[in-house]
Amino acid sequence: MDERRPSLPPAVAEVRLAVRRALATLPAGATVVAGLSGGADSLALAAALAFEAPKAGVRVRAVTVDHGLQPGSDEVAARASRTATGLGLEAQVVRVQVSGEGGPEAAARSARYAALVDAARAASATAVVTAHTLDDQAETVLLGLARGAGAASLQGMAAASEVGGMLLLRPLLEVRRATTRAACEADGLAPWDDPHNRDHAFARVRAREKVLPVLERELGPGIAEALARTAAQLREDAEAFDEMIEETIEDIVAHAEAGISVSVAALAANPAALRHRIIRHVVAAEFHQPLTRVQTLEVARLVTDWAGQGPIDLPGCRARRIGGRVEFTAR
């Protein structure tokens, strides 16, 4: 009689391994809040967490956010929560109001993250865990490229970052969407397919269903993986630049009345890429506002192409050159 254990389906093994590696970064006894929409990605994540978390000494609470944007969303949320309970996880449904500010996608995302962070704090959790996949990463990079948003946007999502002061983990960023669906099938889980994920009114859906397939067909397979690799390489570059900025900025920045000032000579002595990053860093750190490339270049002209031009209005502040310094003051 053959008493060998049946082999684990490859998709299930891949998702579990990714989750195991993420949980290994947490202290024993930690609690995590996992976002669970009921879709294939989050169901595969929940199933893997249910298997791996007890071995890692981690407690998991699955939180389903009901945005109330579609008829029957309450039943979809309840079904996802029941599935989590069936997997042996603590489960919770949170209903939120979506403001609509910044567009429906951005507003829903903001409301969802806020709800997950609130749930994590209420549970004294160490981290929030989401089910973003390699495909989500590729779409993010592609959309950033289309906007001309620069390297910061093309870095995509990090496997570990921060949201609302809480650690945010994305264990599945190297896992394909097809793999999470196969894992659900192997585990006997029935995912919910969100109609919004097929609505071409959303740029992300168009990128997923129209743009990426054309790129794969015309340029060859592996486009999604290539975009994800690009994001990883740019994040490495950004980390190196950030270290250089931290080493440089203390010597060239000084407090000014209602703001901050930067040495013109020091900015001029740096390569353009580092100079521009210092300008963006100063505005973001002092005034909590991002600068576009056009705005950054206008400020840089106060250093490299000075002809007596007047102050430049920026988000949250104003930049002007005074003698040998560029001064940023609140507007």
PEKANOR-V959300 format. One record per backbone hydrogen bond with DSSP energy under -1.0 kcal/mol. CO is the residue of the C=O (numbers start at 1). NH is the residue of the N-H. E is the energy in kcal/mol with one decimal. If there is no record, write none. Layout:
<<CO NH E> <CO NH E>>
//
This chain:
<<9 13 -2.5> <10 14 -2.5> <11 15 -2.1> <12 16 -2.6> <13 17 -2.3> <14 18 -2.0> <15 19 -2.2> <16 20 -2.9> <17 21 -2.2> <18 22 -1.6> <19 23 -2.6> <20 24 -1.6> <22 25 -1.5> <23 26 -1.9> <27 30 -1.7> <30 59 -2.8> <31 126 -3.3> <31 127 -1.1> <32 61 -2.4> <33 129 -3.1> <34 63 -2.8> <38 192 -2.9> <39 43 -2.4> <40 44 -2.5> <41 45 -2.0> <42 46 -2.5> <43 47 -2.6> <44 48 -2.1> <45 49 -2.7> <46 50 -2.5> <47 51 -1.4> <48 52 -3.0> <49 53 -2.7> <52 56 -1.5> <53 58 -2.5> <57 29 -2.6> <59 32 -2.6> <60 90 -1.4> <61 34 -2.3> <62 92 -2.1> <63 36 -2.3> <64 94 -2.9> <66 96 -2.2> <70 73 -1.8> <72 76 -2.0> <73 77 -2.3> <74 78 -2.2> <75 79 -2.5> <76 80 -2.2> <77 81 -2.3> <78 82 -2.3> <79 83 -2.2> <80 84 -2.1> <81 85 -2.2> <82 86 -2.4> <83 87 -1.5> <84 89 -2.5> <85 88 -1.5> <90 62 -3.2> <92 64 -2.9> <94 66 -3.0> <100 103 -1.5> <103 107 -2.5> <104 108 -2.4> <105 109 -2.4> <106 110 -2.6> <107 111 -2.4> <108 112 -2.4> <109 113 -2.7> <110 114 -2.3> <111 115 -2.0> <112 116 -2.4> <113 117 -2.7> <114 118 -2.4> <115 119 -2.4> <116 120 -2.3> <117 121 -2.5> <118 122 -2.4> <119 123 -1.6> <120 125 -3.3> <121 124 -1.4> <127 33 -2.3> <128 169 -3.1> <129 35 -2.5> <133 137 -2.0> <134 138 -2.6> <135 139 -2.3> <136 140 -2.2> <137 141 -2.4> <138 142 -2.5> <139 143 -2.5> <140 144 -2.2> <141 145 -2.4> <142 146 -2.1> <143 147 -1.6> <144 149 -2.2> <150 154 -1.9> <151 155 -1.1> <153 156 -1.7> <159 170 -2.9> <161 168 -2.2> <163 166 -1.8> <166 163 -2.8> <167 128 -2.8> <168 161 -2.6> <169 130 -2.4> <170 173 -1.1> <172 175 -2.1> <175 134 -2.7> <176 180 -1.5> <177 181 -1.9> <178 182 -2.1> <179 183 -2.4> <180 184 -2.1> <181 185 -2.2> <182 186 -2.5> <183 187 -2.0> <184 189 -3.1> <185 188 -1.0> <194 197 -1.9> <195 198 -2.0> <199 202 -1.8> <202 206 -1.9> <203 207 -2.5> <204 208 -2.2> <205 209 -3.0> <206 210 -2.3> <206 211 -2.0> <207 212 -2.8> <210 214 -1.2> <211 215 -2.4> <212 216 -2.6> <213 217 -2.3> <214 218 -2.8> <215 219 -2.7> <216 220 -1.2> <222 226 -2.2> <223 227 -2.6> <224 228 -2.1> <225 229 -2.4> <226 230 -2.2> <227 231 -2.0> <228 232 -2.0> <229 233 -2.5> <230 234 -2.4> <231 235 -2.1> <232 236 -1.9> <233 237 -2.1> <234 238 -2.7> <235 239 -2.3> <236 240 -1.9> <237 241 -2.6> <238 242 -2.7> <239 243 -1.9> <240 244 -2.0> <241 245 -2.7> <242 246 -2.5> <243 247 -1.9> <244 248 -1.7> <245 249 -3.3> <248 251 -1.1> <249 253 -1.5> <252 263 -2.2> <254 261 -3.3> <256 259 -2.2> <258 330 -2.2> <259 256 -1.7> <260 328 -3.6> <261 254 -2.6> <262 326 -2.8> <263 267 -2.0> <264 268 -2.8> <265 269 -1.5> <267 270 -1.1> <271 275 -2.8> <272 276 -2.9> <273 277 -1.7> <274 278 -2.4> <275 279 -2.1> <276 280 -2.4> <277 281 -2.7> <278 282 -2.6> <279 283 -2.0> <280 284 -2.5> <281 285 -2.9> <282 286 -2.4> <283 287 -2.5> <284 288 -1.2> <292 296 -2.3> <293 297 -2.7> <294 298 -1.9> <295 299 -2.0> <296 300 -2.4> <297 301 -1.6> <299 302 -1.4> <300 303 -1.8> <300 304 -2.6> <301 305 -1.8> <312 319 -2.6> <314 317 -1.1> <316 331 -1.1> <317 314 -2.9> <318 329 -2.4> <319 312 -3.1> <320 327 -3.3> <322 325 -1.4> <324 264 -2.6> <325 322 -2.8> <326 262 -2.6> <327 320 -2.0> <328 260 -2.5> <329 318 -2.6>>
//
